Amino acid sequence: MALAWLLAKPFVSSILLGASKVSQLEDNLAAANVQLTANELAELATLTAPVAIYPNWFQAKTHDPAASAALGKKNATT
């Protein structure tokens, strides 16, 4: 699945495979025959999206729209 997903990405120019057994190599090469649907690719993109690093995740969780609006109104009048 992971190799098929990487093969579907147009910006991936190469994939390095590692196998210690012929069966592992065959499994890896079989990924070239797997065609993921648009829905599967979208779901994988959602599941693997990078998470925000601190302080961005903290600010997103503690954002108070009412306070921001009040500060915006106060700053607009000064």
All heavy atoms as TSV, in Angstrom:
chain	resi	resn	atom	element	x	y	z
A	1	MET	N	N	0.826	-1.179	0.000
A	1	MET	CA	C	0.000	0.000	0.000
A	1	MET	C	C	0.878	1.252	0.000
A	1	MET	O	O	0.645	2.177	-0.761
A	1	MET	CB	C	-0.928	-0.021	1.219
A	1	MET	CG	C	-1.824	1.174	1.334
A	1	MET	SD	S	-3.109	1.298	0.110
A	1	MET	CE	C	-4.230	0.094	0.704
A	2	ALA	N	N	1.877	1.273	0.878
A	2	ALA	CA	C	2.732	2.452	0.980
A	2	ALA	C	C	3.494	2.705	-0.319
A	2	ALA	O	O	3.608	3.853	-0.765
A	2	ALA	CB	C	3.709	2.292	2.141
A	3	LEU	N	N	3.990	1.652	-0.924
A	3	LEU	CA	C	4.719	1.822	-2.178
A	3	LEU	C	C	3.793	2.265	-3.299
A	3	LEU	O	O	4.154	3.134	-4.109
A	3	LEU	CB	C	5.442	0.530	-2.548
A	3	LEU	CG	C	6.560	0.105	-1.595
A	3	LEU	CD1	C	7.118	-1.253	-1.997
A	3	LEU	CD2	C	7.648	1.145	-1.524
A	4	ALA	N	N	2.599	1.722	-3.357
A	4	ALA	CA	C	1.626	2.134	-4.373
A	4	ALA	C	C	1.254	3.600	-4.177
A	4	ALA	O	O	1.082	4.346	-5.145
A	4	ALA	CB	C	0.379	1.258	-4.315
A	5	TRP	N	N	1.138	4.016	-2.930
A	5	TRP	CA	C	0.807	5.407	-2.622
A	5	TRP	C	C	1.937	6.334	-3.099
A	5	TRP	O	O	1.694	7.372	-3.705
A	5	TRP	CB	C	0.566	5.534	-1.129
A	5	TRP	CG	C	0.290	6.907	-0.630
A	5	TRP	CD1	C	-0.680	7.763	-1.078
A	5	TRP	CD2	C	0.963	7.592	0.413
A	5	TRP	NE1	N	-0.653	8.921	-0.355
A	5	TRP	CE2	C	0.361	8.844	0.573
A	5	TRP	CE3	C	2.017	7.253	1.248
A	5	TRP	CZ2	C	0.776	9.766	1.513
A	5	TRP	CZ3	C	2.428	8.165	2.190
A	5	TRP	CH2	C	1.812	9.408	2.316
A	6	LEU	N	N	3.179	5.937	-2.824
A	6	LEU	CA	C	4.303	6.748	-3.286
A	6	LEU	C	C	4.387	6.791	-4.804
A	6	LEU	O	O	4.677	7.833	-5.392
A	6	LEU	CB	C	5.614	6.207	-2.703
A	6	LEU	CG	C	5.830	6.458	-1.224
A	6	LEU	CD1	C	7.059	5.701	-0.737
A	6	LEU	CD2	C	5.954	7.942	-0.937
A	7	LEU	N	N	4.126	5.674	-5.450
A	7	LEU	CA	C	4.154	5.637	-6.917
A	7	LEU	C	C	3.086	6.527	-7.531
A	7	LEU	O	O	3.254	7.025	-8.642
A	7	LEU	CB	C	3.986	4.196	-7.409
A	7	LEU	CG	C	5.192	3.278	-7.196
A	7	LEU	CD1	C	4.805	1.829	-7.473
A	7	LEU	CD2	C	6.350	3.712	-8.075
A	8	ALA	N	N	2.002	6.766	-6.808
A	8	ALA	CA	C	0.912	7.608	-7.323
A	8	ALA	C	C	1.221	9.094	-7.190
A	8	ALA	O	O	0.527	9.923	-7.782
A	8	ALA	CB	C	-0.385	7.282	-6.583
A	9	LYS	N	N	2.238	9.447	-6.442
A	9	LYS	CA	C	2.587	10.851	-6.235
A	9	LYS	C	C	3.479	11.331	-7.382
A	9	LYS	O	O	4.564	10.800	-7.593
A	9	LYS	CB	C	3.293	11.045	-4.897
A	9	LYS	CG	C	2.400	10.750	-3.715
A	9	LYS	CD	C	3.148	10.998	-2.424
A	9	LYS	CE	C	2.230	10.914	-1.255
A	9	LYS	NZ	N	1.329	12.027	-1.138
A	10	PRO	N	N	3.044	12.352	-8.111
A	10	PRO	CA	C	3.836	12.803	-9.260
A	10	PRO	C	C	5.181	13.424	-8.880
A	10	PRO	O	O	6.096	13.448	-9.685
A	10	PRO	CB	C	2.929	13.826	-9.944
A	10	PRO	CG	C	1.960	14.255	-8.900
A	10	PRO	CD	C	1.811	13.106	-7.955
A	11	PHE	N	N	5.311	13.899	-7.655
A	11	PHE	CA	C	6.559	14.544	-7.247
A	11	PHE	C	C	7.579	13.575	-6.676
A	11	PHE	O	O	8.701	13.979	-6.358
A	11	PHE	CB	C	6.289	15.663	-6.237
A	11	PHE	CG	C	5.493	15.238	-5.035
A	11	PHE	CD1	C	6.110	14.642	-3.951
A	11	PHE	CD2	C	4.118	15.422	-5.009
A	11	PHE	CE1	C	5.373	14.256	-2.850
A	11	PHE	CE2	C	3.383	15.046	-3.901
A	11	PHE	CZ	C	4.011	14.458	-2.822
A	12	VAL	N	N	7.229	12.296	-6.555
A	12	VAL	CA	C	8.190	11.289	-6.091
A	12	VAL	C	C	8.912	10.751	-7.321
A	12	VAL	O	O	8.296	10.171	-8.215
A	12	VAL	CB	C	7.487	10.149	-5.313
A	12	VAL	CG1	C	8.469	9.042	-4.981
A	12	VAL	CG2	C	6.848	10.701	-4.056
A	13	SER	N	N	10.233	10.973	-7.364
A	13	SER	CA	C	10.988	10.567	-8.551
A	13	SER	C	C	11.611	9.185	-8.425
A	13	SER	O	O	11.940	8.569	-9.427
A	13	SER	CB	C	12.074	11.594	-8.849
A	13	SER	OG	O	12.965	11.686	-7.757
A	14	SER	N	N	11.780	8.713	-7.195
A	14	SER	CA	C	12.344	7.381	-7.019
A	14	SER	C	C	11.974	6.843	-5.641
A	14	SER	O	O	11.695	7.596	-4.721
A	14	SER	CB	C	13.866	7.395	-7.182
A	14	SER	OG	O	14.439	8.206	-6.171
A	15	ILE	N	N	11.970	5.537	-5.550
A	15	ILE	CA	C	11.674	4.845	-4.298
A	15	ILE	C	C	12.766	3.809	-4.097
A	15	ILE	O	O	13.069	3.021	-4.999
A	15	ILE	CB	C	10.288	4.147	-4.354
A	15	ILE	CG1	C	9.186	5.158	-4.616
A	15	ILE	CG2	C	10.030	3.391	-3.069
A	15	ILE	CD1	C	7.841	4.532	-4.889
A	16	LEU	N	N	13.364	3.830	-2.920
A	16	LEU	CA	C	14.382	2.842	-2.602
A	16	LEU	C	C	13.736	1.667	-1.889
A	16	LEU	O	O	13.002	1.847	-0.919
A	16	LEU	CB	C	15.458	3.457	-1.710
A	16	LEU	CG	C	16.203	4.655	-2.286
A	16	LEU	CD1	C	17.176	5.206	-1.264
A	16	LEU	CD2	C	16.924	4.268	-3.558
A	17	LEU	N	N	13.991	0.487	-2.394
A	17	LEU	CA	C	13.443	-0.735	-1.811
A	17	LEU	C	C	14.523	-1.474	-1.046
A	17	LEU	O	O	15.691	-1.448	-1.424
A	17	LEU	CB	C	12.902	-1.650	-2.905
A	17	LEU	CG	C	11.816	-1.095	-3.817
A	17	LEU	CD1	C	11.485	-2.116	-4.890
A	17	LEU	CD2	C	10.600	-0.732	-3.018
A	18	GLY	N	N	14.115	-2.137	-0.005
A	18	GLY	CA	C	15.029	-2.988	0.733
A	18	GLY	C	C	14.366	-4.333	0.968
A	18	GLY	O	O	13.222	-4.389	1.416
A	19	ALA	N	N	15.057	-5.360	0.635
A	19	ALA	CA	C	14.501	-6.704	0.810
A	19	ALA	C	C	15.637	-7.660	1.144
A	19	ALA	O	O	16.714	-7.579	0.563
A	19	ALA	CB	C	13.783	-7.145	-0.458
A	20	SER	N	N	15.371	-8.537	2.077
A	20	SER	CA	C	16.376	-9.549	2.413
A	20	SER	C	C	15.973	-10.927	1.888
A	20	SER	O	O	16.736	-11.874	2.007
A	20	SER	CB	C	16.588	-9.603	3.929
A	20	SER	OG	O	15.374	-9.919	4.582
A	21	LYS	N	N	14.774	-10.997	1.317
A	21	LYS	CA	C	14.282	-12.257	0.744
A	21	LYS	C	C	13.662	-11.964	-0.615
A	21	LYS	O	O	13.148	-10.876	-0.850
A	21	LYS	CB	C	13.208	-12.885	1.638
A	21	LYS	CG	C	13.682	-13.231	3.029
A	21	LYS	CD	C	12.547	-13.754	3.870
A	21	LYS	CE	C	13.016	-14.009	5.298
A	21	LYS	NZ	N	11.919	-14.446	6.150
A	22	VAL	N	N	13.690	-12.939	-1.484
A	22	VAL	CA	C	13.093	-12.789	-2.809
A	22	VAL	C	C	11.596	-12.493	-2.693
A	22	VAL	O	O	11.061	-11.667	-3.430
A	22	VAL	CB	C	13.345	-14.041	-3.675
A	22	VAL	CG1	C	12.592	-13.950	-4.994
A	22	VAL	CG2	C	14.836	-14.230	-3.917
A	23	SER	N	N	10.930	-13.112	-1.746
A	23	SER	CA	C	9.486	-12.884	-1.582
A	23	SER	C	C	9.195	-11.427	-1.210
A	23	SER	O	O	8.207	-10.850	-1.661
A	23	SER	CB	C	8.903	-13.824	-0.527
A	23	SER	OG	O	9.499	-13.599	0.737
A	24	GLN	N	N	10.077	-10.813	-0.414
A	24	GLN	CA	C	9.902	-9.406	-0.070
A	24	GLN	C	C	10.080	-8.524	-1.305
A	24	GLN	O	O	9.317	-7.574	-1.517
A	24	GLN	CB	C	10.895	-8.989	1.019
A	24	GLN	CG	C	10.633	-9.642	2.354
A	24	GLN	CD	C	11.746	-9.360	3.346
A	24	GLN	OE1	O	12.890	-9.085	2.974
A	24	GLN	NE2	N	11.408	-9.462	4.629
A	25	LEU	N	N	11.066	-8.819	-2.106
A	25	LEU	CA	C	11.292	-8.072	-3.338
A	25	LEU	C	C	10.092	-8.208	-4.269
A	25	LEU	O	O	9.632	-7.225	-4.856
A	25	LEU	CB	C	12.568	-8.534	-4.027
A	25	LEU	CG	C	12.890	-7.838	-5.352
A	25	LEU	CD1	C	13.087	-6.347	-5.146
A	25	LEU	CD2	C	14.105	-8.470	-5.995
A	26	GLU	N	N	9.553	-9.410	-4.399
A	26	GLU	CA	C	8.380	-9.633	-5.254
A	26	GLU	C	C	7.182	-8.838	-4.746
A	26	GLU	O	O	6.446	-8.245	-5.541
A	26	GLU	CB	C	8.061	-11.122	-5.327
A	26	GLU	CG	C	9.091	-11.917	-6.110
A	26	GLU	CD	C	8.912	-13.423	-5.972
A	26	GLU	OE1	O	8.177	-13.882	-5.065
A	26	GLU	OE2	O	9.538	-14.151	-6.769
A	27	ASP	N	N	6.975	-8.816	-3.432
A	27	ASP	CA	C	5.885	-8.032	-2.857
A	27	ASP	C	C	6.070	-6.539	-3.139
A	27	ASP	O	O	5.116	-5.834	-3.484
A	27	ASP	CB	C	5.779	-8.249	-1.349
A	27	ASP	CG	C	5.230	-9.616	-0.977
A	27	ASP	OD1	O	4.624	-10.276	-1.852
A	27	ASP	OD2	O	5.407	-10.022	0.192
A	28	ASN	N	N	7.291	-6.060	-2.975
A	28	ASN	CA	C	7.566	-4.647	-3.245
A	28	ASN	C	C	7.313	-4.300	-4.704
A	28	ASN	O	O	6.701	-3.273	-5.008
A	28	ASN	CB	C	9.012	-4.299	-2.867
A	28	ASN	CG	C	9.232	-4.259	-1.377
A	28	ASN	OD1	O	8.306	-4.096	-0.600
A	28	ASN	ND2	N	10.483	-4.402	-0.970
A	29	LEU	N	N	7.788	-5.141	-5.598
A	29	LEU	CA	C	7.603	-4.878	-7.035
A	29	LEU	C	C	6.144	-4.974	-7.453
A	29	LEU	O	O	5.723	-4.310	-8.410
A	29	LEU	CB	C	8.468	-5.833	-7.859
A	29	LEU	CG	C	9.988	-5.656	-7.687
A	29	LEU	CD1	C	10.736	-6.730	-8.462
A	29	LEU	CD2	C	10.420	-4.264	-8.102
A	30	ALA	N	N	5.356	-5.766	-6.748
A	30	ALA	CA	C	3.934	-5.897	-7.066
A	30	ALA	C	C	3.182	-4.585	-6.841
A	30	ALA	O	O	2.097	-4.380	-7.400
A	30	ALA	CB	C	3.307	-7.010	-6.238
A	31	ALA	N	N	3.746	-3.675	-6.063
A	31	ALA	CA	C	3.106	-2.380	-5.825
A	31	ALA	C	C	2.923	-1.599	-7.121
A	31	ALA	O	O	2.020	-0.770	-7.228
A	31	ALA	CB	C	3.918	-1.564	-4.830
A	32	ALA	N	N	3.752	-1.877	-8.116
A	32	ALA	CA	C	3.625	-1.195	-9.406
A	32	ALA	C	C	2.310	-1.548	-10.099
A	32	ALA	O	O	1.846	-0.811	-10.964
A	32	ALA	CB	C	4.799	-1.541	-10.306
A	33	ASN	N	N	1.689	-2.651	-9.712
A	33	ASN	CA	C	0.430	-3.073	-10.327
A	33	ASN	C	C	-0.797	-2.637	-9.543
A	33	ASN	O	O	-1.922	-2.911	-9.965
A	33	ASN	CB	C	0.417	-4.596	-10.478
A	33	ASN	CG	C	1.528	-5.088	-11.373
A	33	ASN	OD1	O	1.875	-4.443	-12.353
A	33	ASN	ND2	N	2.113	-6.216	-11.019
A	34	VAL	N	N	-0.599	-1.975	-8.416
A	34	VAL	CA	C	-1.723	-1.528	-7.583
A	34	VAL	C	C	-2.131	-0.128	-8.021
A	34	VAL	O	O	-1.301	0.771	-8.113
A	34	VAL	CB	C	-1.338	-1.524	-6.087
A	34	VAL	CG1	C	-2.443	-0.954	-5.238
A	34	VAL	CG2	C	-0.975	-2.932	-5.636
A	35	GLN	N	N	-3.406	0.033	-8.312
A	35	GLN	CA	C	-3.942	1.339	-8.684
A	35	GLN	C	C	-4.886	1.807	-7.582
A	35	GLN	O	O	-5.956	1.223	-7.394
A	35	GLN	CB	C	-4.690	1.252	-10.026
A	35	GLN	CG	C	-3.809	0.904	-11.200
A	35	GLN	CD	C	-2.787	1.987	-11.486
A	35	GLN	OE1	O	-3.106	3.171	-11.454
A	35	GLN	NE2	N	-1.563	1.589	-11.752
A	36	LEU	N	N	-4.497	2.830	-6.849
A	36	LEU	CA	C	-5.344	3.368	-5.795
A	36	LEU	C	C	-6.369	4.321	-6.395
A	36	LEU	O	O	-6.066	5.065	-7.326
A	36	LEU	CB	C	-4.491	4.099	-4.758
A	36	LEU	CG	C	-3.459	3.230	-4.037
A	36	LEU	CD1	C	-2.553	4.087	-3.173
A	36	LEU	CD2	C	-4.142	2.177	-3.192
A	37	THR	N	N	-7.577	4.305	-5.851
A	37	THR	CA	C	-8.623	5.200	-6.334
A	37	THR	C	C	-8.375	6.607	-5.812
A	37	THR	O	O	-7.593	6.822	-4.877
A	37	THR	CB	C	-10.015	4.731	-5.877
A	37	THR	OG1	O	-10.086	4.867	-4.450
A	37	THR	CG2	C	-10.293	3.295	-6.290
A	38	ALA	N	N	-9.080	7.565	-6.387
A	38	ALA	CA	C	-8.970	8.949	-5.932
A	38	ALA	C	C	-9.398	9.072	-4.477
A	38	ALA	O	O	-8.786	9.823	-3.700
A	38	ALA	CB	C	-9.810	9.859	-6.820
A	39	ASN	N	N	-10.433	8.338	-4.088
A	39	ASN	CA	C	-10.887	8.374	-2.695
A	39	ASN	C	C	-9.831	7.800	-1.755
A	39	ASN	O	O	-9.605	8.329	-0.667
A	39	ASN	CB	C	-12.202	7.617	-2.521
A	39	ASN	CG	C	-13.367	8.340	-3.117
A	39	ASN	OD1	O	-13.319	9.551	-3.332
A	39	ASN	ND2	N	-14.433	7.614	-3.404
A	40	GLU	N	N	-9.195	6.716	-2.153
A	40	GLU	CA	C	-8.147	6.122	-1.321
A	40	GLU	C	C	-6.961	7.072	-1.175
A	40	GLU	O	O	-6.418	7.237	-0.076
A	40	GLU	CB	C	-7.688	4.789	-1.913
A	40	GLU	CG	C	-8.729	3.691	-1.814
A	40	GLU	CD	C	-8.385	2.467	-2.634
A	40	GLU	OE1	O	-7.686	2.583	-3.670
A	40	GLU	OE2	O	-8.822	1.368	-2.234
A	41	LEU	N	N	-6.581	7.718	-2.277
A	41	LEU	CA	C	-5.480	8.670	-2.222
A	41	LEU	C	C	-5.822	9.861	-1.338
A	41	LEU	O	O	-4.986	10.340	-0.566
A	41	LEU	CB	C	-5.113	9.135	-3.635
A	41	LEU	CG	C	-4.462	8.084	-4.526
A	41	LEU	CD1	C	-4.343	8.583	-5.956
A	41	LEU	CD2	C	-3.104	7.696	-3.973
A	42	ALA	N	N	-7.056	10.333	-1.427
A	42	ALA	CA	C	-7.488	11.461	-0.595
A	42	ALA	C	C	-7.485	11.076	0.880
A	42	ALA	O	O	-7.058	11.858	1.736
A	42	ALA	CB	C	-8.873	11.935	-1.025
A	43	GLU	N	N	-7.952	9.877	1.188
A	43	GLU	CA	C	-7.972	9.430	2.581
A	43	GLU	C	C	-6.551	9.273	3.121
A	43	GLU	O	O	-6.264	9.666	4.250
A	43	GLU	CB	C	-8.734	8.117	2.719
A	43	GLU	CG	C	-8.899	7.672	4.150
A	43	GLU	CD	C	-9.793	6.458	4.311
A	43	GLU	OE1	O	-10.378	6.000	3.317
A	43	GLU	OE2	O	-9.883	5.972	5.451
A	44	LEU	N	N	-5.660	8.728	2.310
A	44	LEU	CA	C	-4.270	8.592	2.740
A	44	LEU	C	C	-3.628	9.960	2.947
A	44	LEU	O	O	-2.856	10.160	3.887
A	44	LEU	CB	C	-3.483	7.778	1.720
A	44	LEU	CG	C	-3.763	6.283	1.733
A	44	LEU	CD1	C	-3.184	5.616	0.499
A	44	LEU	CD2	C	-3.201	5.653	2.996
A	45	ALA	N	N	-3.950	10.914	2.092
A	45	ALA	CA	C	-3.411	12.267	2.252
A	45	ALA	C	C	-3.899	12.886	3.555
A	45	ALA	O	O	-3.136	13.542	4.270
A	45	ALA	CB	C	-3.803	13.133	1.062
A	46	THR	N	N	-5.161	12.660	3.890
A	46	THR	CA	C	-5.716	13.189	5.133
A	46	THR	C	C	-5.049	12.538	6.342
A	46	THR	O	O	-4.679	13.213	7.303
A	46	THR	CB	C	-7.233	12.961	5.188
A	46	THR	OG1	O	-7.842	13.640	4.079
A	46	THR	CG2	C	-7.835	13.469	6.472
A	47	LEU	N	N	-4.895	11.237	6.285
A	47	LEU	CA	C	-4.320	10.502	7.414
A	47	LEU	C	C	-2.842	10.804	7.639
A	47	LEU	O	O	-2.341	10.670	8.752
A	47	LEU	CB	C	-4.508	9.001	7.218
A	47	LEU	CG	C	-5.946	8.502	7.270
A	47	LEU	CD1	C	-6.016	7.037	6.851
A	47	LEU	CD2	C	-6.517	8.675	8.674
A	48	THR	N	N	-2.140	11.205	6.594
A	48	THR	CA	C	-0.700	11.428	6.713
A	48	THR	C	C	-0.322	12.903	6.661
A	48	THR	O	O	0.867	13.220	6.578
A	48	THR	CB	C	0.049	10.678	5.596
A	48	THR	OG1	O	-0.411	11.161	4.325
A	48	THR	CG2	C	-0.159	9.180	5.701
A	49	ALA	N	N	-1.300	13.790	6.733
A	49	ALA	CA	C	-0.998	15.219	6.706
A	49	ALA	C	C	-0.137	15.586	7.915
A	49	ALA	O	O	-0.384	15.126	9.024
A	49	ALA	CB	C	-2.286	16.026	6.713
A	50	PRO	N	N	0.884	16.407	7.693
A	50	PRO	CA	C	1.735	16.788	8.816
A	50	PRO	C	C	0.948	17.593	9.852
A	50	PRO	O	O	0.041	18.339	9.500
A	50	PRO	CB	C	2.835	17.644	8.185
A	50	PRO	CG	C	2.527	17.754	6.747
A	50	PRO	CD	C	1.299	16.979	6.447
A	51	VAL	N	N	1.295	17.419	11.096
A	51	VAL	CA	C	0.641	18.171	12.165
A	51	VAL	C	C	1.424	19.450	12.416
A	51	VAL	O	O	2.630	19.524	12.167
A	51	VAL	CB	C	0.537	17.340	13.464
A	51	VAL	CG1	C	-0.339	16.130	13.260
A	51	VAL	CG2	C	1.894	16.914	13.951
A	52	ALA	N	N	0.718	20.448	12.899
A	52	ALA	CA	C	1.364	21.718	13.207
A	52	ALA	C	C	2.319	21.549	14.378
A	52	ALA	O	O	2.072	20.776	15.298
A	52	ALA	CB	C	0.302	22.753	13.534
A	53	ILE	N	N	3.413	22.284	14.320
A	53	ILE	CA	C	4.368	22.257	15.411
A	53	ILE	C	C	4.066	23.394	16.381
A	53	ILE	O	O	3.368	24.345	16.041
A	53	ILE	CB	C	5.821	22.349	14.901
A	53	ILE	CG1	C	6.023	23.623	14.085
A	53	ILE	CG2	C	6.182	21.138	14.079
A	53	ILE	CD1	C	7.453	23.882	13.697
A	54	TYR	N	N	4.577	23.272	17.600
A	54	TYR	CA	C	4.380	24.316	18.597
A	54	TYR	C	C	5.074	25.578	18.126
A	54	TYR	O	O	6.167	25.505	17.598
A	54	TYR	CB	C	4.956	23.856	19.940
A	54	TYR	CG	C	4.741	24.853	21.049
A	54	TYR	CD1	C	3.543	24.882	21.735
A	54	TYR	CD2	C	5.707	25.779	21.370
A	54	TYR	CE1	C	3.329	25.801	22.741
A	54	TYR	CE2	C	5.500	26.698	22.371
A	54	TYR	CZ	C	4.312	26.711	23.046
A	54	TYR	OH	O	4.094	27.624	24.023
A	55	PRO	N	N	4.502	26.745	18.235
A	55	PRO	CA	C	3.309	27.111	18.990
A	55	PRO	C	C	2.031	27.090	18.166
A	55	PRO	O	O	0.964	27.402	18.680
A	55	PRO	CB	C	3.627	28.538	19.447
A	55	PRO	CG	C	4.395	29.102	18.299
A	55	PRO	CD	C	5.241	27.948	17.801
A	56	ASN	N	N	2.123	26.724	16.874
A	56	ASN	CA	C	0.942	26.789	16.006
A	56	ASN	C	C	-0.209	25.913	16.505
A	56	ASN	O	O	-1.352	26.331	16.483
A	56	ASN	CB	C	1.315	26.411	14.577
A	56	ASN	CG	C	2.346	27.349	14.005
A	56	ASN	OD1	O	2.909	28.181	14.698
A	56	ASN	ND2	N	2.629	27.214	12.738
A	57	TRP	N	N	0.083	24.680	16.943
A	57	TRP	CA	C	-1.004	23.813	17.421
A	57	TRP	C	C	-1.608	24.381	18.691
A	57	TRP	O	O	-2.809	24.293	18.908
A	57	TRP	CB	C	-0.528	22.373	17.638
A	57	TRP	CG	C	0.464	22.198	18.754
A	57	TRP	CD1	C	1.822	22.124	18.631
A	57	TRP	CD2	C	0.197	22.073	20.152
A	57	TRP	NE1	N	2.410	21.972	19.851
A	57	TRP	CE2	C	1.426	21.942	20.824
A	57	TRP	CE3	C	-0.958	22.062	20.906
A	57	TRP	CZ2	C	1.535	21.805	22.199
A	57	TRP	CZ3	C	-0.848	21.921	22.284
A	57	TRP	CH2	C	0.379	21.794	22.911
A	58	PHE	N	N	-0.798	25.007	19.543
A	58	PHE	CA	C	-1.307	25.567	20.782
A	58	PHE	C	C	-2.213	26.760	20.498
A	58	PHE	O	O	-3.288	26.900	21.081
A	58	PHE	CB	C	-0.138	25.992	21.679
A	58	PHE	CG	C	-0.572	26.591	22.991
A	58	PHE	CD1	C	-1.008	25.777	24.020
A	58	PHE	CD2	C	-0.549	27.961	23.180
A	58	PHE	CE1	C	-1.418	26.324	25.228
A	58	PHE	CE2	C	-0.948	28.511	24.389
A	58	PHE	CZ	C	-1.387	27.694	25.414
A	59	GLN	N	N	-1.802	27.616	19.592
A	59	GLN	CA	C	-2.599	28.785	19.246
A	59	GLN	C	C	-3.926	28.370	18.625
A	59	GLN	O	O	-4.961	28.967	18.907
A	59	GLN	CB	C	-1.821	29.697	18.304
A	59	GLN	CG	C	-0.634	30.345	18.984
A	59	GLN	CD	C	0.307	31.020	18.016
A	59	GLN	OE1	O	0.327	30.711	16.833
A	59	GLN	NE2	N	1.117	31.935	18.529
A	60	ALA	N	N	-3.912	27.343	17.802
A	60	ALA	CA	C	-5.152	26.878	17.176
A	60	ALA	C	C	-6.117	26.328	18.214
A	60	ALA	O	O	-7.333	26.530	18.117
A	60	ALA	CB	C	-4.846	25.828	16.114
A	61	LYS	N	N	-5.593	25.635	19.235
A	61	LYS	CA	C	-6.463	25.043	20.256
A	61	LYS	C	C	-6.973	26.075	21.252
A	61	LYS	O	O	-7.993	25.872	21.891
A	61	LYS	CB	C	-5.726	23.926	21.005
A	61	LYS	CG	C	-5.570	22.674	20.188
A	61	LYS	CD	C	-4.988	21.556	21.016
A	61	LYS	CE	C	-4.936	20.294	20.194
A	61	LYS	NZ	N	-4.622	19.124	20.971
A	62	THR	N	N	-6.243	27.162	21.439
A	62	THR	CA	C	-6.637	28.146	22.450
A	62	THR	C	C	-7.240	29.403	21.837
A	62	THR	O	O	-7.497	30.359	22.551
A	62	THR	CB	C	-5.423	28.523	23.321
A	62	THR	OG1	O	-4.406	29.087	22.488
A	62	THR	CG2	C	-4.904	27.318	24.079
A	63	HIS	N	N	-7.460	29.403	20.550
A	63	HIS	CA	C	-8.027	30.570	19.878
A	63	HIS	C	C	-9.430	30.843	20.403
A	63	HIS	O	O	-10.276	29.963	20.449
A	63	HIS	CB	C	-8.068	30.340	18.366
A	63	HIS	CG	C	-8.741	31.440	17.622
A	63	HIS	ND1	N	-8.189	32.693	17.512
A	63	HIS	CD2	C	-9.919	31.488	16.980
A	63	HIS	CE1	C	-9.009	33.459	16.813
A	63	HIS	NE2	N	-10.068	32.749	16.476
A	64	ASP	N	N	-9.653	32.063	20.805
A	64	ASP	CA	C	-10.956	32.489	21.318
A	64	ASP	C	C	-11.508	33.537	20.359
A	64	ASP	O	O	-11.080	34.695	20.369
A	64	ASP	CB	C	-10.789	33.073	22.718
A	64	ASP	CG	C	-12.108	33.474	23.353
A	64	ASP	OD1	O	-13.135	33.501	22.649
A	64	ASP	OD2	O	-12.097	33.769	24.564
A	65	PRO	N	N	-12.472	33.165	19.499
A	65	PRO	CA	C	-12.990	34.109	18.505
A	65	PRO	C	C	-13.568	35.382	19.121
A	65	PRO	O	O	-13.389	36.471	18.586
A	65	PRO	CB	C	-14.070	33.310	17.770
A	65	PRO	CG	C	-13.712	31.883	18.006
A	65	PRO	CD	C	-13.052	31.840	19.343
A	66	ALA	N	N	-14.254	35.247	20.260
A	66	ALA	CA	C	-14.846	36.434	20.891
A	66	ALA	C	C	-13.753	37.392	21.358
A	66	ALA	O	O	-13.857	38.611	21.164
A	66	ALA	CB	C	-15.736	36.010	22.061
A	67	ALA	N	N	-12.700	36.855	21.963
A	67	ALA	CA	C	-11.604	37.706	22.414
A	67	ALA	C	C	-10.884	38.342	21.235
A	67	ALA	O	O	-10.543	39.529	21.266
A	67	ALA	CB	C	-10.629	36.903	23.265
A	68	SER	N	N	-10.667	37.588	20.188
A	68	SER	CA	C	-10.011	38.134	18.997
A	68	SER	C	C	-10.840	39.238	18.375
A	68	SER	O	O	-10.312	40.270	17.957
A	68	SER	CB	C	-9.768	37.031	17.966
A	68	SER	OG	O	-8.847	36.099	18.467
A	69	ALA	N	N	-12.152	39.023	18.322
A	69	ALA	CA	C	-13.038	40.046	17.761
A	69	ALA	C	C	-13.002	41.307	18.628
A	69	ALA	O	O	-12.944	42.426	18.111
A	69	ALA	CB	C	-14.458	39.512	17.654
A	70	ALA	N	N	-13.011	41.139	19.941
A	70	ALA	CA	C	-12.975	42.293	20.852
A	70	ALA	C	C	-11.651	43.047	20.705
A	70	ALA	O	O	-11.637	44.275	20.666
A	70	ALA	CB	C	-13.176	41.838	22.278
A	71	LEU	N	N	-10.560	42.324	20.609
A	71	LEU	CA	C	-9.265	42.968	20.435
A	71	LEU	C	C	-9.176	43.649	19.086
A	71	LEU	O	O	-8.611	44.733	18.960
A	71	LEU	CB	C	-8.145	41.945	20.596
A	71	LEU	CG	C	-7.934	41.410	21.998
A	71	LEU	CD1	C	-6.948	40.248	21.977
A	71	LEU	CD2	C	-7.449	42.515	22.926
A	72	GLY	N	N	-9.737	43.014	18.072
A	72	GLY	CA	C	-9.733	43.622	16.730
A	72	GLY	C	C	-10.513	44.914	16.715
A	72	GLY	O	O	-10.105	45.905	16.126
A	73	LYS	N	N	-11.668	44.951	17.407
A	73	LYS	CA	C	-12.487	46.152	17.471
A	73	LYS	C	C	-11.757	47.223	18.256
A	73	LYS	O	O	-11.754	48.396	17.889
A	73	LYS	CB	C	-13.834	45.861	18.109
A	73	LYS	CG	C	-14.733	45.020	17.228
A	73	LYS	CD	C	-16.051	44.724	17.940
A	73	LYS	CE	C	-16.881	43.756	17.106
A	73	LYS	NZ	N	-18.096	43.368	17.789
A	74	LYS	N	N	-11.091	46.830	19.348
A	74	LYS	CA	C	-10.374	47.807	20.172
A	74	LYS	C	C	-9.214	48.398	19.389
A	74	LYS	O	O	-8.998	49.603	19.392
A	74	LYS	CB	C	-9.864	47.129	21.454
A	74	LYS	CG	C	-9.102	48.100	22.344
A	74	LYS	CD	C	-8.629	47.402	23.604
A	74	LYS	CE	C	-7.874	48.401	24.469
A	74	LYS	NZ	N	-7.337	47.780	25.655
A	75	ASN	N	N	-8.469	47.538	18.687
A	75	ASN	CA	C	-7.320	48.025	17.917
A	75	ASN	C	C	-7.758	48.897	16.766
A	75	ASN	O	O	-7.045	49.794	16.362
A	75	ASN	CB	C	-6.473	46.849	17.411
A	75	ASN	CG	C	-5.748	46.140	18.533
A	75	ASN	OD1	O	-5.522	46.710	19.594
A	75	ASN	ND2	N	-5.389	44.896	18.308
A	76	ALA	N	N	-8.931	48.627	16.213
A	76	ALA	CA	C	-9.422	49.419	15.085
A	76	ALA	C	C	-9.791	50.833	15.506
A	76	ALA	O	O	-9.750	51.750	14.711
A	76	ALA	CB	C	-10.625	48.730	14.451
A	77	THR	N	N	-10.155	51.039	16.781
A	77	THR	CA	C	-10.580	52.370	17.233
A	77	THR	C	C	-9.419	53.177	17.791
A	77	THR	O	O	-9.564	54.355	18.038
A	77	THR	CB	C	-11.667	52.255	18.322
A	77	THR	OG1	O	-11.148	51.522	19.424
A	77	THR	CG2	C	-12.904	51.564	17.771
A	78	THR	N	N	-8.260	52.526	18.029
A	78	THR	CA	C	-7.123	53.272	18.603
A	78	THR	C	C	-6.145	53.666	17.548
A	78	THR	O	O	-6.117	53.224	16.458
A	78	THR	CB	C	-6.381	52.450	19.672
A	78	THR	OG1	O	-5.955	51.224	19.073
A	78	THR	CG2	C	-7.255	52.206	20.867
